[in-house]
Amino acid sequence: MNIFDIAKQNQEKAWQVIKNTNIIQIWEDAGAKINLVGSLRTGLLMKHRDIDFHIYSPGIRYQTVCRRRTWCNRNERRKARTFLK
């Protein structure tokens, strides 16, 4: 399998995770803007299979953000997450 096939296979898996977790819709429903960044966006998802988002949430109440974080923490398939202020 060549590197392009590996990247395509990893991208398909990543998009399935995004679909199954409904993460984009969850944040958008809260009023946030969510942008896909990193290797998945550029099509280079190879060795380090991670999904990176930048989430912008001006005007969202702190309690709303906490509820979204709680949901993210409960997801068993999540291996790591980082929240930055």
Rosetta blueprint (number, residue, H / E / L):
1 M L
2 N L
3 I H
4 F H
5 D H
6 I H
7 A H
8 K H
9 Q H
10 N H
11 Q H
12 E H
13 K H
14 A H
15 W H
16 Q H
17 V H
18 I H
19 K H
20 N H
21 T H
22 N L
23 I H
24 I H
25 Q H
26 I H
27 W H
28 E H
29 D H
30 A L
31 G L
32 A L
33 K E
34 I E
35 N E
36 L E
37 V E
38 G L
39 S H
40 L H
41 R H
42 T H
43 G L
44 L L
45 L L
46 M L
47 K L
48 H L
49 R L
50 D L
51 I L
52 D E
53 F E
54 H E
55 I E
56 Y E
57 S L
58 P L
59 G L
60 I L
61 R L
62 Y H
63 Q H
64 T H
65 V H
66 C H
67 R H
68 R H
69 R H
70 T H
71 W H
72 C H
73 N H
74 R H
75 N L
76 E L
77 R L
78 R L
79 K L
80 A L
81 R L
82 T L
83 F L
84 L L
85 K L
